[in-house]
Amino acid sequence: MSLQLSEQEIVRREALDKMRTLGIDPYPAAKFDVNANAKEILANYDSNKLDYKNVSIAGRMMSKRIMGKASFAEIQDSTGRMQVYIARDEICVGEDKTMYNEVFKKLVDIGDFVGLKGYVFTTQVGETSLFVTDFKVLSKSLRPLPIVKTDAEGKIHDAFTDPELRYRQRYVDLVVNDGVKETFIKRNRIMNAMRKFFNDKGYLEVETPILQPIPGGAAARPFMTHHNALDIPLYLRVANELYLKRLIVGGFDGVYEFAKDFRNEGMDRTHNPEFTVMEIYVAYKDYHWMMDFTEEMLETVSIAANGSTKATIGENEVEFKAPYARVPMLTAIKDHTGYDLSGKSEDEVREVALALGLEVDESMGKGKLIDEIFGEKCEHNYIQPTFITDYPVEMSPLCKKHRDDDSLTERFELFVNGKELANAYTELNDPIDQRERFEDQMKLSEKGDDEAMFIDQDFLRALEYGMPPTSGMGIGIDRLCMFLTNSPSIQDVLFFPQMRPEKFDTAPEKAIELNDNEKAIFDILKVRERIEIGELKELVGLSGKGWDKGMKGLAKHGVTKVEKTDAGVFVEVVD
């Protein structure tokens, strides 16, 4: 069903029409020159007053306090908010007072973009403000922003806190919720610091294909599509490893890439099907060197993000200053389960997994079984940065065998706050060994493992031309940003996380006009579809009377239904 406009949306469209009637373009094409911002003015005005005699700023109108011939308002630009003072006779010099009496007082709404010129002064109560001498409408907002209000009892109304609404409407989240913009500014600082760290060492940033004929470089289920012109299947890359190592074969000493990877796997607070990874490969190095390199890099990045090597992650304080502990994987499993898996066969490892109460099946080879044991019983114990090293060969089909034990590989994963953050190898450069590893992966695929790797014949051919000793490392940028911004979910550090599509039905014959109370409830329901009634009431934040009227109205329109179950009382949208 389609919904006609709310009362506020109708009023705003009427204001739009009145502006046009007055000859004011609510969406002007001409540029508006800006020479200052709120943050800069508030920080520097007291010490440099002469620099702010001719100021031009622009942003959203966030509040208005009309006091007859003069008014105070608040404007929000990309840097923050500041107070502005608008006097009728200053912006309307002649006899015509329309710009103040009609446009500013009646037609400009909260959320509208305006351009303001004037000079900065300090009010009698000591607040740095802009005295406006020229006022221009730059863009009319047709939807009201969810402005947070606190009533006399201290109860907050209209808070934009529902996670699904925040992720779907990030553009609103950025405007009304403090700290969200800073999270993404910090993400940018993290990536820039990492990029500078690599560039200063002489490594080259490159780009590799996203659409690949073979999804190689990681054990993960790919997304598949079809290229019509070539009439071939193509896969969204699960990793960029094999292409970057081709460039090492080609003669580069060090290459790296910030890449979008895609894996058709489950979603939770630490996984998104589309994610950002940084992979780097450096010739003539091994995994011991890469551990030292990773420590140095994370120290640098942590300081760039937070000014310190310490970071608060949930309830834990994590120290990113080197050195980090280094624990062999089988030692970690023995320490936390009591089982020594050294030299154990696939069947013996499966028996251990079953004894530990893990769900396993026949499609899981030895490597996946060990991975499951470690993941369930060990990894959550490593809060401070810890390198888990020397993985069994079955877990690492692209990794060089350990120089002292050919049942193991020269691999490490870095664990922070109980989660994997980075993965690194002494890279396998023996083409014959690599071919055998790929063939072992194909056997797993035949057993039903849909994450097993394909054989990449071109990559094998590249190795046959010769690849120098190399170490490579991949680090999840989204997860690193979660840690360094103390964000509980990966969705908090992605501008636009993957969500189920919203349902938009625009059939005019089913159109229903909702009032503001009804619309406030429905806006949450159209995202959540079904929600416990107490949670819904809390999220909506209406008064008791407004809530009752809104719920009765939606029921009368046939938009919602209430269902009582053993689990509680639920409200859901009627299709």
Buried (B, 14 or more C-beta within 10 A) or exposed (E): BEBEBBBBBEEBEEBBEBBEEEEBEBEEEEEBEBEBBBBBBBBBBEEEBEBBEEBBBBBBBBEBEEEEEBBBBBBBBEBBBBBBBBBBEBBBEEEEBEBBEBBBBEBBBBBBBBBBBBEBBEEEEEEBBBBBBEBBBBBBBBEBBBBBEEEEEEEEBBBBBBBEBBBBBBEBBBBBBEEBBEBBEBBEBBBEBBBEBBEEBEBEEBEBEBEBBBBBBBBBBBBEEEEEEEEEEBBBBBBBBBBBBBBBBEEBBBBBBBBEBBBBBEEEEBBBBBBBBBBBBBBEBBBBBBBEBBBEBBBBBBBBBBEEBEBEBEEBEBBBBBEBEEBBBBBBBBEBBEBEBBEBEBEBBBBBBEEBEBEBEEBBBBBBBBBBBBEBBBBEEBBBBBBBBBBBBBBBBBBBBBEEEEBBBBBBBBBBBBBBBBBBBBBBBEBEBBBEBBEBBBEBBEEEBEBBBBBBEEBBEBBEEEBEBBBBBBBBBBBBBBBBBBBEBBBBBBBEBEEEEEEEEEEEEEEBEBBBBBBBBBBBBBBBEEBBBEBBBEBBBBEEEBBEBBBEBBBEBEBBEEEEEEEEEBBBBEE
